[in-house]
Each structure stands twice: as C-alpha cells, then as structure tokens.
Amino acid sequence: MNLILPAELSKFFIAGINYKKTDVALRGMFAINNEQYANILSLAPVYNVNSLFIISTCNRTEIYGFADDERQLIDLLCTQTAGNAAAFTSLAYIKNGIEAVEHLFDVGAGLDSQLLGDYEITGQLKQAVKFAKAHNFINCFLERLVNSVLQSSKQIRNETDLSSGTVSVSYAAVEYIKANIKTCAGKKILVVGIGKIGRNTCKNLVDYLGTKNITLINRSEEKAAELAAELGLQYAPIGQLAEHVVSSDIILVASNAAEPVILKSQLACKSTKLIIDLSIPCNVEQTAAELLNITLVNVDTLSKINDKTLLKRKMEIPKAKKIVDKNITGFLDWCLMRKNAPALNAIKSKLSYLYAQHFSELKGDPDKCPVIGAEKKIQRVINSIAGKMKGQNQPGCHYLEAINEFIVAVEH
C-alpha cells in the first residue's frame, strides 16, 4: 500500500506460534491461562510494555503489543510459559507494522485457522482483549484495530460462505464420534470443562448425535448445573470425576487446566473408551494412548477432517480477502487521520479565526456571511485537505492551501 504510515505503527509487533509449525505438545508448552495472563500484565511495565493482548487457543499462542522490538514481548510472554524464550523464538513468526495488522485481520476472519473459517476465534479474540482492557492495557490504537477486525469478520460471515456449514473444533469432535462409533445409543458420554469450546461441544452433541445421555463436570459446579438444566443433561461435582471417567464410554475434555486432569492410571484395565482432548495444553495424560482399550484424539487429528464443507469454504477465500483488504484500508485511513489530527485541528482553528475576523469587518451582517454557511464551508475545506493528506506528508503546504480555499469559498 502506497501510504505514509504513522510512526507508531513501526512499534506494533505480533510474535506467535501456531499449528503450522508446532504440534499439540509444543503448543501446550506456551499456552496461557487467565492466571498467567494476569501475571504477564502485571509484569509488563518492567519490560517497558504498556499496550498488549494475548490470544491463546488450541491452535495458537500470540502476543500483540507495542515495543521497541519483538524480544520485549517474547521475553514477557515466556515469564509464564513452560517453554523458554529461546525455544519460542525458534518456532515463532514475528510480524511488524502493517504485516502485523494484516495478520490479525486474517486471524479474526478465520483465514488463518486450523479449520478454515472457524468462527470460534472471534469469541476468543473478544475475551482476550476484554481481559487486557480490564487491566488498562488496550490503547486507542489496539481498540480501533480490534473493532475493525471484528467488523471485517462479521462482514465476511454475512457476505460470504467462508464460515458456512458446521465446521469448528467442537463440531469436528462430534463428526469424529459419528464416523468412529457405530451407534451412540446407550453410550455414556462425559464432558469435562464447559468453557466456550465445552459449551459448544455439548450443544453439538445434543443437536447432531440425538442423545442426552451426557454428564457434565466442571470446576465450577454451578456452571455445570446451569448448562445441564438448559440442555436437559446431567451434571456431577468435580470430586466425582474419577468414577465418571471409569463408567463413561466417550469422554470429551475441554477443561484447559495447567496439568492433565485424566491420567493413564485411571484408564488402565477399564472398558474401551474414546477420549477426545480439546485442551491446550493437553488435559489427558498422553501416555494413555498406549493403552489398548483407549483411543485418544487431539485437536490436530480433528483438524485433518476434510469434507465438502471445507472445500466450499476454500472457494470463498478470494471474496473474504477482498473484504479484509477493504477493512484494512479503512483502518489505515483512520491511522492517517489520527496522525494528521493536530494539523487538521490547527487548520480548522485558523479558518474559524479568519471567519470571525471577516464577520467582524462586515459588522455582523448575517445576510452577507451567515454562521451556518461558514461552518459548512470550513468543514468542506477540512474534508478536502484531509483527503489530500492521506498520500502526502506536507501539512505546512496543506495549511496554506486550506486558507486559500476558504478565502475563495467565503468570497463566493
């Protein structure tokens, strides 16, 4: 884009890892929960970072923020991760300025998702920014950027079929069950963890499997009881997790705990089970996959499901890209107007002063120079000059041009 961008954009970075170069185990080493997120925000001033947010999902961990260089953000992030900064850097993609802006637009649109067009990312983005904003780490640039990204994402969902059908991580789990379990009738299903993905999974189980033989377990029993009542399911306290693990045939885990909540020892010598772990880091002990009675599936396995819905979505990429490009241009226009705001305000003040002087010379004759007419003329001049400033960096020249334009406008 042939635009003169504001200097602050050069300080905007994103550093992240995602499914493209890392598996579930590696991503788990850099996953961030809310407690770790809060710790990072409290440490941010020490690293000279005062505006940032972090997206941490089953597909990615990314830190966005303003810094002198990306190392500040990476070092800050890795104060709370199991993996260190050197390992993160070796796996990471790092983008700066306009490339960082473009990346966030692609993420928000679902164009960078492991499952193309996955709409769950918008909710995760909103939550990530809401958390940082509550701790006063979202400046006006980040707020405007995220709002533009969400607007673009909404437009894509409304005007394209990129998110058509029912492909998401939670739905892919249901599709896997349907493809690998001959009949779900009589099967006892356990869902552990009912955050955003867990809730969506529960709803998809009810809608697409046609069963309500489902028990919910959540660290907060109240939330489990509420969702169970809404969907007509059962719930149990977290203290009964072990016995429900033993008695269930299908287990879906979306608890997002720091350590595994289901262990290999709990599954040995028990009945045949399908376990789908939707958590990052993994919340089912990975060695459980060694047991002959256990089929253990993670989000990377689910992402390989390819059907007509995904093929249809791929055909919508060019349409989505056009919408993204249009919204990026709109955001950059805002950046430029923000950059030029001091000059435009100075021009407007000067024109208002000239008008007042001119009005005074006419001894207040409203027929010769009405106030409303002058205000409209001033705004027209400001709009004209603002448009010319987009591609040029000569506020002094525009200042003089605006005065000349206004004098001509007043005289006519």
BELKAMO-V982273 format. One record per helix or strand of 3 or more residues. SS is the DSSP state (A for helix, B for strand). FROM is the first residue (numbers start at 0). TO is the last residue. If there is no record, write none. Layout:
ss:SS from:FROM to:TO
ss:SS from:FROM to:TO
This chain:
ss:A from:6 to:10
ss:B from:11 to:17
ss:A from:23 to:27
ss:A from:33 to:46
ss:B from:51 to:55
ss:B from:59 to:65
ss:A from:69 to:76
ss:A from:84 to:90
ss:B from:92 to:95
ss:A from:97 to:108
ss:A from:119 to:133
ss:A from:139 to:158
ss:A from:168 to:179
ss:B from:188 to:191
ss:A from:195 to:208
ss:B from:213 to:216
ss:A from:220 to:230
ss:B from:233 to:235
ss:A from:237 to:246
ss:B from:249 to:252
ss:A from:263 to:266
ss:B from:272 to:276
ss:A from:285 to:289
ss:B from:293 to:297
ss:A from:298 to:302
ss:A from:307 to:313
ss:A from:316 to:360
ss:A from:370 to:388
ss:A from:394 to:410
